[in-house]
Amino acid sequence: MKKLLISLIILSVGLAHAQDKKVSEKLLDKIVAVVNTRVISLSEIKRVEDTLEARREVSPVVYNEKKYDQKQLLDIMIKSFIIRDKINAQGYVINDDAVESRIKMTEERLGLKRADLLQFLKGKGLTYEEYFEIIRETMEFNIFAQRIIAPLISVTEQEIKNEYYRRNSTNNALSFKYNLTDFYIPEGKLVDKSQDKFLAVLKDYQLTGKLPEEYRELETSNLDNINEDGLTKELAKVLKNTSEGSFSSAVSLNDHLHVFYVQKKDLVESQDFAKFKDQIQNDIFMSKGKSVTNNWFDREFTNYYIKNLL
């Protein structure tokens, strides 16, 4: 009877210790977020954190920042869940066979055998299973970017030209073509021949449709498809510094005071522009893509149960 009692005490102590250990492990691996049915634990975040350098090397499109804190890594995991859910709803399901096929393509392209890949992953601190899921997430992100985000972004020809001009504004070789409205008046008819006064009168005229008596002989002329090559050096400089949809500064030409309203300002395409056009378009697309993507997620978050405890 005494032995039985001792055995029961030992057993109860052992069970209590085991339960304490499980509770301790559970506390260490606490839940940091819930997205619908997906539960994300702190250990998952820490594992991503510990293998971040390798993940960035394998998937720079998903892990594209130099540094991440735990909240940012959790944000990536939440967004990955939403991306998978959305593309699956559109019929794009990246199954294991698709991932394995992509990995084999990568091995063939790099001339690697599976043993070489496993050795590489070991050196980076990644398991093959982790690598497999990173590839899956990357494939899903690419589909998301192409099928959901890309259709929401547009880049106009004028935006490309404006950005090219911004990057090359000090390049005197740039040439433009204009659609202009020329406002002009004989200088001899003006009491106040101030160019600033003339410009101020035109801006007011644009708003009110009224002119001072002194400017009753004001005339206008529409000038379309005017190439910079056909302008005087002075006028070419004035127009180059005038934005589309703005008045130029006043210019004295042949005893007349002129102000030009720039209706349209197009960069004349050159070989240099053609060379960089695609790259500039891609840069603008990527820049817009960030804000469009963020706005998309802000809207989609409301469609999910998200509990963030981090």
C-alpha positions as CSV (number, residue, x, y, z in Angstrom):
1,M,0.0,0.0,0.0
2,K,2.9,2.3,0.9
3,K,4.6,1.6,-2.5
4,L,1.4,2.3,-4.4
5,L,1.0,5.6,-2.6
6,I,4.6,6.6,-3.5
7,S,4.0,5.6,-7.1
8,L,0.9,7.7,-7.3
9,I,2.8,10.7,-5.9
10,I,5.6,10.3,-8.4
11,L,3.1,9.9,-11.3
12,S,1.2,13.0,-10.3
13,V,4.4,15.0,-9.9
14,G,5.5,13.8,-13.4
15,L,2.2,14.7,-15.0
16,A,2.2,18.1,-13.3
17,H,5.7,18.7,-14.6
18,A,4.7,17.6,-18.1
19,Q,1.7,19.9,-18.0
20,D,3.8,22.8,-16.8
21,K,6.3,22.2,-19.6
22,K,3.5,22.2,-22.2
23,V,2.0,25.4,-20.8
24,S,5.5,26.9,-20.8
25,E,6.1,25.9,-24.4
26,K,2.6,27.3,-25.3
27,L,3.4,30.6,-23.7
28,L,6.8,30.7,-25.6
29,D,5.0,29.9,-28.9
30,K,2.1,32.3,-28.3
31,I,-0.4,33.2,-31.0
32,V,0.3,36.6,-32.6
33,A,-2.4,36.7,-35.2
34,V,-5.5,35.0,-36.6
35,V,-6.6,35.5,-40.2
36,N,-9.9,33.7,-40.8
37,T,-8.9,30.1,-39.9
38,R,-5.1,30.7,-40.2
39,V,-3.4,30.9,-36.9
40,I,0.1,32.5,-36.9
41,S,2.4,31.9,-34.0
42,L,5.4,33.8,-32.7
43,S,7.8,30.9,-33.5
44,E,6.8,31.3,-37.2
45,I,7.7,34.9,-37.1
46,K,11.0,34.3,-35.4
47,R,11.8,31.5,-37.9
48,V,11.2,33.9,-40.8
49,E,13.3,36.5,-39.0
50,D,16.2,34.1,-38.5
51,T,16.1,33.0,-42.2
52,L,15.4,36.4,-43.7
53,E,18.7,36.8,-45.6
54,A,18.1,33.5,-47.3
55,R,14.5,34.3,-48.1
56,R,15.4,37.6,-49.6
57,E,17.9,35.8,-51.9
58,V,15.4,33.2,-52.9
59,S,12.4,35.6,-53.3
60,P,13.3,39.2,-53.6
61,V,9.8,40.1,-54.9
62,V,8.3,39.0,-51.6
63,Y,11.1,40.1,-49.3
64,N,12.1,43.3,-51.0
65,E,13.2,45.4,-48.0
66,K,16.6,45.5,-46.4
67,K,15.2,45.3,-42.9
68,Y,12.1,44.0,-41.3
69,D,10.7,44.1,-37.8
70,Q,8.4,41.4,-36.5
71,K,5.3,43.4,-37.3
72,Q,6.3,43.8,-40.9
73,L,7.0,40.1,-41.3
74,L,3.6,39.4,-39.8
75,D,2.1,41.8,-42.4
76,I,3.8,39.8,-45.2
77,M,2.3,36.5,-43.8
78,I,-1.2,38.0,-43.5
79,K,-1.0,39.4,-47.0
80,S,0.3,36.1,-48.4
81,F,-2.8,34.4,-46.9
82,I,-5.1,36.9,-48.6
83,I,-3.2,36.7,-51.9
84,R,-3.6,32.9,-51.9
85,D,-7.3,33.1,-51.1
86,K,-7.9,35.7,-53.8
87,I,-6.1,34.0,-56.7
88,N,-7.6,30.6,-55.7
89,A,-11.0,32.2,-56.0
90,Q,-10.0,33.1,-59.6
91,G,-9.0,29.6,-60.4
92,Y,-5.2,30.0,-59.9
93,V,-4.1,27.2,-57.5
94,I,-0.4,26.6,-57.1
95,N,-0.3,22.9,-56.2
96,D,2.8,20.9,-55.1
97,D,3.4,19.6,-58.7
98,A,3.5,23.1,-60.0
99,V,6.1,24.1,-57.3
100,E,8.2,21.0,-57.9
101,S,8.2,21.7,-61.7
102,R,9.4,25.3,-61.1
103,I,12.2,24.1,-58.8
104,K,13.3,21.6,-61.4
105,M,13.3,24.4,-64.0
106,T,15.5,26.4,-61.7
107,E,17.9,23.5,-61.2
108,E,18.2,23.0,-64.9
109,R,18.7,26.7,-65.6
110,L,21.5,26.8,-63.0
111,G,23.0,23.4,-63.9
112,L,22.3,22.1,-60.4
113,K,21.4,18.6,-59.1
114,R,19.0,18.2,-56.2
115,A,22.0,17.4,-53.9
116,D,23.6,20.7,-54.9
117,L,20.3,22.5,-54.1
118,L,20.0,20.8,-50.7
119,Q,23.6,21.7,-49.9
120,F,23.0,25.3,-50.9
121,L,19.9,25.4,-48.7
122,K,21.7,23.9,-45.8
123,G,24.4,26.5,-46.0
124,K,21.7,29.2,-45.9
125,G,19.9,27.7,-42.9
126,L,16.8,26.8,-44.9
127,T,15.0,23.4,-45.0
128,Y,13.8,22.1,-48.3
129,E,10.2,22.3,-47.1
130,E,10.7,26.0,-46.3
131,Y,12.3,26.6,-49.7
132,F,9.4,24.8,-51.3
133,E,6.8,27.1,-49.6
134,I,8.8,30.2,-50.4
135,I,8.7,29.2,-54.1
136,R,5.0,28.6,-53.8
137,E,4.4,32.1,-52.3
138,T,6.6,33.7,-55.0
139,M,4.6,32.0,-57.7
140,E,1.3,33.2,-56.1
141,F,2.6,36.7,-55.7
142,N,3.6,36.9,-59.4
143,I,0.1,35.8,-60.4
144,F,-1.4,38.3,-58.0
145,A,0.7,41.1,-59.4
146,Q,-0.1,40.2,-63.0
147,R,-3.8,39.3,-62.7
148,I,-5.1,41.5,-60.0
149,I,-2.8,44.6,-59.6
150,A,-1.4,45.2,-63.1
151,P,-4.9,45.8,-64.6
152,L,-5.4,48.6,-62.1
153,I,-2.3,50.5,-63.2
154,S,-2.0,52.7,-66.3
155,V,1.1,54.6,-67.5
156,T,0.5,57.3,-70.2
157,E,2.9,58.3,-72.9
158,Q,2.9,61.8,-71.4
159,E,3.9,60.5,-68.0
160,I,6.8,58.7,-69.6
161,K,7.9,61.8,-71.5
162,N,7.5,64.0,-68.4
163,E,9.7,61.6,-66.3
164,Y,12.3,61.5,-69.1
165,Y,12.4,65.2,-69.2
166,R,12.7,65.4,-65.4
167,R,15.6,63.1,-65.4
168,N,17.3,65.0,-68.3
169,S,16.2,68.6,-67.6
170,T,19.7,69.9,-67.9
171,N,20.2,68.3,-71.3
172,N,20.1,71.1,-73.9
173,A,19.6,68.5,-76.7
174,L,16.0,67.8,-75.6
175,S,13.5,69.1,-78.1
176,F,9.7,69.7,-77.8
177,K,6.7,70.2,-80.0
178,Y,3.9,72.6,-78.8
179,N,0.3,73.5,-79.3
180,L,0.1,77.2,-78.2
181,T,-2.3,80.1,-77.9
182,D,-0.4,83.3,-78.6
183,F,-1.8,86.4,-76.8
184,Y,-0.2,89.6,-78.2
185,I,-0.6,93.3,-78.3
186,P,1.4,96.3,-79.8
187,E,3.7,97.6,-77.1
188,G,2.9,101.2,-78.4
189,K,-0.7,100.8,-77.2
190,L,0.3,100.1,-73.6
191,V,0.7,102.8,-71.0
192,D,2.3,100.3,-68.6
193,K,4.6,98.2,-70.7
194,S,5.5,95.9,-67.8
195,Q,5.7,92.3,-68.9
196,D,4.5,91.2,-65.4
197,K,1.4,93.4,-65.7
198,F,0.6,91.9,-69.1
199,L,0.9,88.4,-67.7
200,A,-1.3,89.3,-64.6
201,V,-4.0,90.8,-66.9
202,L,-4.1,87.5,-69.0
203,K,-4.4,85.3,-65.9
204,D,-7.3,87.5,-64.7
205,Y,-8.8,87.4,-68.2
206,Q,-8.7,83.6,-68.1
207,L,-10.8,83.6,-65.0
208,T,-13.2,86.5,-65.6
209,G,-13.3,87.0,-69.4
210,K,-12.8,90.7,-68.8
211,L,-9.9,93.0,-70.1
212,P,-8.9,96.5,-69.0
213,E,-9.6,99.2,-71.7
214,E,-5.9,99.5,-72.3
215,Y,-5.8,95.9,-73.6
216,R,-8.8,96.3,-76.0
217,E,-6.6,95.6,-79.0
218,L,-5.4,92.3,-77.6
219,E,-5.3,89.6,-80.3
220,T,-4.9,85.8,-80.2
221,S,-3.6,83.1,-82.5
222,N,-3.6,79.4,-82.2
223,L,-0.3,77.7,-83.1
224,D,-0.4,74.0,-83.5
225,N,2.5,71.4,-83.9
226,I,5.2,74.0,-83.5
227,N,8.6,72.4,-83.4
228,E,11.2,73.9,-81.2
229,D,13.6,74.0,-84.2
230,G,11.5,76.7,-85.7
231,L,11.6,79.1,-82.7
232,T,14.0,81.8,-81.8
233,K,16.6,80.9,-79.2
234,E,14.9,83.2,-76.6
235,L,11.4,81.9,-77.2
236,A,12.6,78.2,-77.2
237,K,14.1,78.8,-73.8
238,V,10.9,80.5,-72.5
239,L,8.7,77.7,-73.7
240,K,11.0,74.9,-72.4
241,N,10.6,76.4,-68.9
242,T,6.8,76.6,-69.2
243,S,4.7,73.6,-68.1
244,E,1.8,72.3,-70.0
245,G,-1.4,74.2,-69.0
246,S,0.5,77.3,-68.0
247,F,1.2,80.8,-69.3
248,S,4.7,81.6,-70.4
249,S,6.5,84.7,-69.2
250,A,6.0,87.7,-71.5
251,V,8.3,88.1,-74.5
252,S,8.9,91.2,-76.7
253,L,8.9,90.2,-80.4
254,N,8.7,92.7,-83.3
255,D,7.3,95.6,-81.2
256,H,4.6,93.3,-79.8
257,L,4.3,91.9,-76.3
258,H,3.5,88.1,-76.4
259,V,2.4,85.6,-73.8
260,F,2.0,82.0,-74.8
261,Y,-0.5,79.6,-73.2
262,V,0.9,76.1,-73.6
263,Q,-2.0,73.9,-74.4
264,K,0.2,70.9,-75.2
265,K,3.9,70.1,-74.7
266,D,5.2,66.9,-76.2
267,L,8.8,65.7,-76.0
268,V,10.1,65.0,-79.5
269,E,11.1,61.4,-79.4
270,S,14.8,60.8,-79.9
271,Q,17.0,57.7,-80.1
272,D,18.0,58.3,-76.5
273,F,14.3,58.6,-75.4
274,A,13.5,55.3,-77.3
275,K,16.4,53.7,-75.5
276,F,15.2,54.4,-72.0
277,K,11.4,54.5,-72.7
278,D,10.7,51.0,-71.5
279,Q,12.8,51.3,-68.4
280,I,11.1,54.6,-67.4
281,Q,7.7,53.0,-68.1
282,N,8.6,50.1,-65.8
283,D,9.9,52.5,-63.1
284,I,6.6,54.5,-63.2
285,F,4.6,51.3,-63.2
286,M,6.5,49.9,-60.2
287,S,6.2,53.2,-58.3
288,K,2.4,53.3,-58.9
289,G,2.2,49.6,-58.1
290,K,3.2,50.1,-54.5
291,S,0.5,52.6,-53.7
292,V,-2.1,50.7,-55.8
293,T,-1.2,47.5,-53.9
294,N,-1.4,49.1,-50.5
295,N,-4.8,50.6,-51.4
296,W,-6.0,47.2,-52.6
297,F,-5.0,45.5,-49.3
298,D,-6.6,48.3,-47.3
299,R,-9.9,47.5,-49.0
300,E,-9.5,43.7,-48.8
301,F,-8.6,43.7,-45.1
302,T,-12.3,44.5,-44.3
303,N,-13.4,41.3,-46.0
304,Y,-11.4,39.1,-43.6
305,Y,-11.4,38.4,-39.9
306,I,-8.0,39.6,-38.8
307,K,-6.9,39.6,-35.2
308,N,-3.4,41.1,-34.8
309,L,-1.9,40.5,-31.3
310,L,1.7,41.5,-32.0
